[in-house]
Amino acid sequence: MMNADASVLLLVRVIVGTTMILHGYNHWRGGGRIAGTAGWFEGLGLRHGRLQAWMSVVTEIGAGALLVAGLLTSLAAAAVMTVMLIAGLLAHRPNGFFVFKEGFEYVLVLGAVSLALAVLGPGRFSVDSAGGIAVTGWGGGSLALGVAVVSTAGLLATFWRPQPSAPAEPDGH
């Protein structure tokens, strides 16, 4: 791989990884802290909000750190894709595409870039490459996508219990 390709992959890994680390940190220590994050998750229909908040923090910070290092890149990409799938489905899908309307634009881009990293691999400037353990191409992409879809489905099947809509009030006619 040419130095330019390896450098760009490093740049993308560091940007996506740092974004995820900061996102996880914000869920942990930001505004509402864990309690606020837990309440937000419960508002989306996820049960055991405190557990969800901590799982989100650990996943986001852990996956971000792995991406920055280029270690277990396909699995780190899968973790980011899982977080983005859940966020996209539960929080952003009902709002349409555009991020300025709280839509799924942002999570779609992070998920797609993570899939691209899984396919292209971490590049030469990575722990995976140095250790000879990089999984790239269709294998890396399939691994990441498969893990992300199964993890998302498992989490939703286990924890997502949205409240039923309140019945419409009779209008008196």
C-alpha positions, 0 to 999 in steps of 0.5 A, spaced: 500 500 500 502 506 498 504 511 503 498 516 501 493 510 502 496 508 508 496 515 511 489 517 509 486 510 512 490 512 518 487 519 518 480 516 517 481 511 523 483 517 528 477 521 526 472 516 526 475 513 533 476 520 536 469 522 534 467 515 538 471 516 544 468 523 545 461 521 544 462 515 549 465 520 554 460 525 553 455 519 554 459 518 561 461 525 563 457 530 559 451 534 561 446 529 564 452 524 565 450 516 566 443 518 569 441 523 563 444 518 558 440 512 561 433 516 561 434 518 554 435 511 552 429 509 556 425 514 552 427 511 546 424 504 549 430 501 551 429 497 558 435 497 563 437 504 561 443 505 566 446 498 563 444 501 556 448 507 558 454 504 560 454 499 555 454 505 550 460 508 553 464 502 554 463 500 546 464 507 544 470 509 547 473 502 546 471 501 539 474 508 538 480 507 541 481 500 537 480 504 531 485 509 533 490 504 534 488 500 528 487 494 532 482 488 531 479 493 526 474 489 523 471 488 530 472 495 532 468 497 525 462 492 527 462 496 534 461 503 531 456 500 526 452 497 531 452 503 535 450 507 529 444 502 527 441 502 533 441 510 534 439 510 527 433 506 528 431 508 534 433 515 535 434 518 528 430 514 523 423 517 525 426 524 523 428 523 516 435 524 513 437 531 515 442 531 521 439 539 522 432 535 523 435 530 528 435 525 522 439 519 520 445 523 516 450 523 521 449 516 523 449 513 516 456 517 514 459 514 520 456 507 519 458 507 512 465 509 513 466 504 518 464 499 513 469 502 508 474 501 514 473 494 515 473 492 507 479 497 506 483 495 512 486 499 517 492 500 513 500 499 514 500 504 520 496 500 524 497 494 530 493 490 525 498 490 520 504 490 524 502 484 527 500 481 521 492 480 523 489 485 518 482 482 516 481 486 509 477 485 503 470 482 503 472 478 509 473 484 513 467 487 511 462 481 511 465 480 518 464 487 520 457 487 517 455 480 520 457 482 527 453 489 527 447 486 524 447 480 529 449 485 535 443 490 533 438 485 532 440 481 539 440 488 543 433 490 540 430 483 541 433 483 548 432 490 551 427 494 546 420 494 549 417 501 546 411 503 550 404 502 546 401 509 543 396 512 548 389 510 544 386 516 541 381 520 545 374 520 543 372 527 540 365 527 543 361 526 537 
